Amino acid sequence: MKFFLLVLLTSAIASAEVRTMTLQQAVAMALTQNPDVLLARLDQQKAQQQVTIAHDPFAPKLFAGSGAAYTYGFPASIDGSGPSIVQTRASMALFNRPQKYLVDQAKEGIKGAEIDVARRQEEVAYRVATLFLNVEQISRSIEAAGRRTASLTRVSELTAQRVAEGRELPLEAKKANLAILRAKQQMETLALDLESGEISLALAVGLTAADRVQPAAVEHAPLGVPESEQASIDQAMANSSELKGLQSSIESKVLQGKSNRSEWLPKVDLIAQYALFGKYNYANYFQTFQHNNAEIGASIQFPILLGHQHSALASQADTDIAKLRIEAARTRERISADTRAAYNNLKRADSGRELARADLDLAREELSVTLALMDEGRVPLASVEAARAAEDEKWLAYYEAQRAAETARLNILRQTGMLEVALR
């Protein structure tokens, strides 16, 4: 049984594929095969077909059949026309204002679907970029944590030696061992986070849970953002997919209201018909007879009493428009506030990164000084290893601050609607 489970586990690991990608490659793959994007594009295709459905009454329709029948008495069929050997009918709408507005509403639905696709793509690009930066930061942190663990292990060995020589208290050895345990626990946590992050990144780009996506070991330049807070807000207002979607919904409701209000207008349909009659049905009732019979003309309907349904539907559309306009105004205020908060967060993140960089530079200088003192015989090797461990710890803090700053830039670009372009 254990052997069988081992075989299954080995097969699962073997079937998993590890892909190495740059940030741009990961985003490009996600925009091609992420399930959320694919679902939005299918909705877009559905909206395109809705235009064909709404336009169908204006398309000519032709029907052919037979009305052959035995008649007793006056020659008439069930539908009121004369019995025929072969008959064809054609019809189409020539003037139908309510239906024309419904066609325009369906076309507006295509615009709304396109806006939704763009919004989903922005969301997916932000999710993939955030996961990518997180995995990248964890990978670098694992390397720094490994160096730190090695330095702490060396410190523990030297401390144990000094304790054995009677130059250090046993308590110092326990402290050194505890530091190693903490460092190893941190590495284990980072390793688990890395595995989870690579799986999440693989799912985000459209792969399976058995796959892994690893960031390529290349440096990428910081993403550019608008120069000022007000410029960011202006860009966010101009490019917001949410605002565009609300505006499209308003236009759709306007067309729906026009369709209901135009129900009182006349409707004109084209009618054409041909019938091949048989003489045996008509010889006893008509003085003249001909086999071929055709007619073409227009059917005009004037509504007299329509009831209150259409006026009520138009009022409902007006109510929906009022609600959408209130929602659009609230969305503008929220976008402004969110963009301002994102810009302030970027300032804090950049400041934190500069502070972490300065702290790292100080640790590196302290290590250089400690190395120089060791060469002069003024400090033991344990102090050097401790300084190296402290430097690696500062590297961990710097990687985290760098990821926070890059994520803040991603958030600014997402708010301003420029993220997808920036990541291409």
C-alpha positions in Angstrom: 0.0 0.0 0.0 2.8 2.4 0.9 4.5 1.5 -2.4 1.3 2.3 -4.3 0.9 5.6 -2.7 4.5 6.4 -3.4 4.0 5.6 -7.1 0.9 7.9 -7.2 2.8 10.7 -5.6 5.8 10.3 -7.9 3.4 10.3 -11.0 1.7 13.5 -9.8 5.0 15.2 -9.3 6.2 14.0 -12.7 3.1 15.3 -14.4 3.5 18.7 -12.9 5.1 21.3 -15.2 7.3 24.1 -13.9 7.4 27.1 -16.2 9.8 30.0 -15.9 8.3 33.3 -17.1 9.0 37.0 -17.1 6.3 39.3 -15.8 5.3 40.3 -19.3 5.0 36.7 -20.4 2.9 35.8 -17.4 0.5 38.6 -18.0 0.3 37.9 -21.8 -0.6 34.2 -21.1 -3.2 35.2 -18.5 -4.9 37.6 -21.0 -5.1 34.7 -23.4 -6.3 31.8 -21.3 -7.4 33.0 -17.8 -10.9 31.6 -17.1 -12.3 34.9 -16.1 -11.2 36.6 -19.3 -12.5 33.7 -21.4 -15.9 33.9 -19.7 -16.1 37.6 -20.3 -15.3 37.0 -24.0 -18.0 34.4 -24.2 -20.4 36.9 -22.8 -19.2 39.4 -25.5 -20.0 36.8 -28.2 -23.4 36.3 -26.6 -24.1 40.0 -26.7 -23.1 40.1 -30.4 -25.7 37.3 -31.1 -28.3 39.4 -29.3 -28.1 42.0 -32.0 -28.9 39.4 -34.6 -31.9 38.2 -32.5 -33.2 41.8 -32.0 -32.8 42.5 -35.8 -34.5 39.4 -36.9 -38.0 41.0 -37.5 -36.4 43.2 -40.1 -35.0 40.2 -42.0 -37.1 38.7 -44.8 -38.7 35.3 -44.1 -40.0 32.9 -46.7 -42.2 29.9 -46.0 -43.4 27.3 -48.5 -45.9 24.5 -48.2 -49.1 23.0 -49.4 -52.7 23.8 -48.7 -54.2 21.0 -50.7 -57.5 19.8 -49.2 -60.8 18.3 -50.1 -63.6 20.8 -49.6 -67.3 20.4 -49.4 -69.1 23.7 -49.9 -67.3 27.0 -50.3 -63.5 26.5 -50.9 -61.8 27.8 -47.8 -59.0 26.5 -45.6 -58.6 26.7 -41.9 -56.5 29.8 -41.9 -58.9 31.7 -44.1 -57.1 31.5 -47.4 -58.1 29.3 -50.3 -56.9 25.7 -50.6 -53.9 25.4 -52.9 -51.6 22.8 -54.3 -48.4 24.8 -53.4 -48.2 28.2 -51.6 -45.3 30.4 -50.4 -45.4 33.4 -48.1 -42.8 36.1 -47.4 -42.9 38.7 -44.6 -40.6 41.2 -42.9 -40.9 44.4 -40.9 -40.5 47.6 -42.8 -41.2 50.1 -40.0 -41.2 49.1 -36.4 -39.8 51.8 -34.2 -40.0 49.9 -30.8 -38.0 47.0 -32.3 -35.5 49.4 -33.9 -34.7 50.8 -30.4 -34.3 47.3 -29.1 -31.7 46.7 -31.9 -29.9 49.8 -30.8 -30.1 48.6 -27.2 -28.5 45.3 -28.2 -25.7 47.1 -29.9 -25.1 49.1 -26.8 -25.0 45.7 -25.0 -22.0 44.9 -27.2 -20.2 48.0 -26.0 -21.0 47.0 -22.4 -19.6 43.6 -23.0 -16.4 45.0 -24.5 -16.0 47.2 -21.4 -16.5 44.2 -19.2 -13.8 42.3 -21.1 -11.4 45.2 -20.6 -12.3 45.4 -16.9 -11.7 41.6 -16.4 -8.4 41.9 -18.3 -7.2 44.7 -16.0 -8.2 42.7 -12.9 -6.4 39.6 -14.2 -3.3 41.6 -15.1 -3.2 43.1 -11.6 -3.7 39.7 -9.9 -1.0 38.1 -12.0 1.5 40.9 -11.5 0.8 41.0 -7.7 1.3 37.2 -7.4 4.4 37.4 -9.6 6.0 40.1 -7.4 5.1 38.1 -4.3 6.7 34.9 -5.6 9.7 36.8 -6.8 10.2 38.4 -3.3 9.8 35.1 -1.6 12.4 33.5 -3.8 14.9 36.2 -3.0 14.0 36.0 0.6 14.7 32.3 0.7 18.2 32.9 -0.6 18.9 35.5 2.0 17.4 33.4 4.7 19.6 30.5 3.7 22.7 32.7 3.9 21.5 33.9 7.3 20.9 30.4 8.6 24.4 29.4 7.5 25.9 32.4 9.3 23.9 31.7 12.5 25.0 28.0 12.3 28.6 29.2 12.1 28.0 31.5 15.1 26.5 28.7 17.1 29.5 26.4 16.4 32.0 29.2 17.4 29.9 30.0 20.5 29.9 26.3 21.5 33.6 26.2 21.1 34.1 29.3 23.3 31.7 27.8 25.9 33.7 24.6 25.9 36.9 26.7 26.5 35.1 28.5 29.3 35.2 31.9 27.6 31.3 32.1 27.2 28.4 31.2 29.4 26.3 28.2 28.4 23.4 30.6 28.1 25.0 32.1 25.0 25.1 28.7 23.3 21.4 28.3 24.0 20.7 31.7 22.5 22.7 30.8 19.4 20.8 27.5 19.0 17.4 29.4 19.4 18.4 31.8 16.7 19.1 28.9 14.3 15.7 27.3 15.1 14.0 30.6 14.3 15.9 31.0 11.1 15.0 27.4 10.0 11.4 28.0 10.9 11.4 31.1 8.8 12.9 29.2 5.8 10.3 26.5 6.1 7.5 29.1 6.2 9.0 30.8 3.2 9.2 27.5 1.3 5.6 26.8 1.9 4.6 30.3 0.9 6.7 29.9 -2.3 4.9 26.7 -3.2 1.5 28.2 -2.6 2.4 31.3 -4.5 3.7 29.4 -7.5 0.4 27.4 -7.6 -1.7 30.5 -7.3 0.3 32.1 -10.1 -0.1 29.1 -12.3 -3.9 29.2 -11.8 -4.0 32.9 -12.5 -2.3 32.5 -15.9 -4.7 29.7 -16.9 -2.7 26.6 -16.0 -3.7 23.8 -13.7 -3.1 23.3 -10.0 -0.5 20.7 -10.8 1.7 23.3 -12.6 4.1 25.8 -11.2 5.1 29.2 -12.5 8.5 30.6 -11.4 9.7 34.2 -12.1 12.6 34.4 -14.5 15.8 35.7 -12.9 15.8 39.0 -14.8 15.7 42.6 -13.5 12.8 44.7 -14.6 12.6 48.4 -14.4 10.2 50.1 -12.0 6.8 50.7 -13.6 6.1 54.3 -14.4 3.1 56.1 -12.8 1.6 59.5 -13.3 3.7 62.4 -12.0 1.2 63.8 -9.5 -1.8 62.8 -7.5 -4.2 64.9 -9.5 -2.8 63.5 -12.8 -3.5 60.0 -11.4 -7.1 61.0 -10.5 -7.7 62.5 -13.9 -6.4 59.3 -15.6 -8.5 57.2 -13.3 -11.7 59.1 -14.2 -10.9 59.0 -17.9 -10.1 55.3 -18.1 -12.3 53.8 -15.5 -14.0 50.7 -16.9 -16.6 50.8 -14.1 -17.7 54.3 -15.0 -17.8 53.4 -18.7 -19.9 50.4 -17.8 -22.3 52.5 -15.9 -22.6 55.0 -18.7 -23.3 52.1 -21.1 -26.0 50.8 -18.8 -27.6 54.3 -18.8 -27.6 54.5 -22.6 -29.2 51.0 -22.7 -31.9 52.0 -20.3 -32.6 55.2 -22.3 -33.1 53.1 -25.5 -35.4 50.7 -23.5 -37.5 53.6 -22.4 -37.7 55.0 -26.0 -38.8 51.6 -27.2 -41.7 51.4 -24.7 -42.8 55.0 -25.4 -42.8 54.4 -29.2 -45.3 51.5 -29.0 -48.1 54.0 -30.0 -46.5 54.4 -33.5 -47.8 52.4 -36.4 -46.1 49.3 -37.6 -45.6 48.4 -41.3 -44.8 44.9 -42.5 -44.1 43.7 -46.0 -46.5 40.8 -47.0 -46.0 38.7 -50.2 -47.8 35.5 -51.1 -48.1 33.1 -54.0 -50.5 30.1 -54.4 -51.0 27.5 -57.1 -54.7 26.5 -57.1 -56.3 23.4 -58.3 -59.4 23.8 -60.5 -61.3 21.0 -58.7 -61.8 23.3 -55.6 -63.1 26.3 -57.5 -64.9 25.3 -60.7 -68.4 25.1 -59.1 -68.2 28.5 -57.3 -66.4 30.9 -59.6 -67.0 31.8 -63.3 -63.3 32.4 -64.0 -60.3 30.4 -62.7 -56.5 30.7 -62.9 -53.9 28.5 -61.5 -51.3 31.1 -60.5 -52.2 33.7 -57.9 -50.0 36.2 -56.1 -50.2 39.3 -54.0 -47.8 41.8 -52.5 -48.4 44.7 -50.2 -47.9 46.3 -46.8 -49.7 45.4 -43.6 -50.2 48.5 -41.5 -51.3 48.4 -37.8 -52.4 51.4 -35.9 -52.4 50.9 -32.1 -55.6 52.3 -30.6 -55.6 51.1 -27.0 -52.4 49.8 -25.5 -53.2 49.7 -21.8 -50.7 50.9 -19.2 -48.0 48.3 -19.5 -45.7 50.2 -21.8 -45.9 53.4 -19.9 -45.1 51.6 -16.7 -42.1 49.9 -18.3 -40.9 53.3 -19.5 -41.2 54.7 -16.0 -39.3 51.8 -14.6 -36.5 52.5 -17.2 -36.4 56.1 -16.0 -36.1 55.0 -12.4 -33.3 52.7 -13.3 -31.5 55.6 -15.1 -31.8 57.8 -12.0 -30.4 55.0 -9.9 -27.5 54.4 -12.3 -26.7 58.1 -12.4 -26.5 58.2 -8.6 -24.3 55.1 -8.7 -22.1 56.8 -11.3 -21.7 59.9 -9.1 -20.8 57.8 -6.1 -18.4 55.7 -8.1 -16.6 58.9 -9.2 -16.1 60.0 -5.6 -14.9 56.5 -4.6 -12.4 56.4 -7.5 -11.1 59.8 -6.5 -10.7 58.7 -2.9 -9.2 55.3 -3.8 -6.7 56.9 -6.2 -5.7 59.5 -3.7 -5.2 56.7 -1.1 -3.2 54.6 -3.5 -1.0 57.5 -4.4 -0.3 58.2 -0.7 0.4 54.5 -0.1 2.9 54.7 -2.9 4.7 57.6 -1.2 4.8 55.6 2.1 6.1 52.5 0.3 8.8 54.4 -1.5 9.8 56.0 1.8 9.9 52.6 3.4 12.0 51.2 0.7 14.5 54.0 1.0 14.7 53.5 4.7 15.2 49.7 4.3 17.9 50.4 1.7 19.7 52.8 4.1 19.4 50.3 6.9 20.9 47.6 4.5 23.8 49.9 3.5 24.5 50.5 7.2 24.6 46.8 7.9 26.9 46.2 5.0 29.3 48.9 6.2 29.2 47.4 9.7 30.1 44.1 8.2 33.1 45.7 6.4 34.3 47.3 9.6 33.9 44.0 11.5 35.9 42.2 8.8 38.6 44.8 9.1 38.7 44.5 12.9 38.9 40.7 12.6 41.9 41.0 10.2 43.6 43.1 13.0 42.7 40.5 15.5 40.5 42.8 17.5 37.2 40.8 17.1 36.5 37.1 16.9 35.1 35.3 13.8 31.8 34.9 15.6 31.3 38.6 15.5 31.8 38.5 11.7 29.3 35.7 11.2 26.8 37.6 13.4 27.3 40.7 11.3 26.7 38.7 8.2 23.5 37.3 9.6 22.4 40.8 10.5 23.1 41.9 6.9 21.1 39.0 5.5 18.2 40.0 7.8 18.3 43.5 6.4 18.2 42.0 2.9 15.0 40.3 3.9 13.5 43.6 5.1 14.6 45.3 1.9 13.1 42.7 -0.4 9.8 43.1 1.5 9.9 46.9 1.2 10.7 46.6 -2.5 7.8 44.3 -3.1 5.5 46.7 -1.2 6.7 49.6 -3.3 6.2 47.7 -6.6 2.8 46.5 -5.5 1.8 50.1 -4.7 2.8 51.1 -8.2 0.7 48.3 -9.6 -2.2 49.6 -7.7 -1.8 53.1 -9.1 -1.7 51.7 -12.6 -4.8 49.6 -11.9 -6.7 52.6 -10.6 -5.7 54.7 -13.6 -6.5 52.0 -16.2 -2.9 51.9 -17.5 -1.8 48.6 -16.0 -2.3 46.4 -19.0 -0.5 48.7 -21.3 2.4 49.1 -18.9 2.9 45.4 -18.6 3.1 44.7 -22.3 
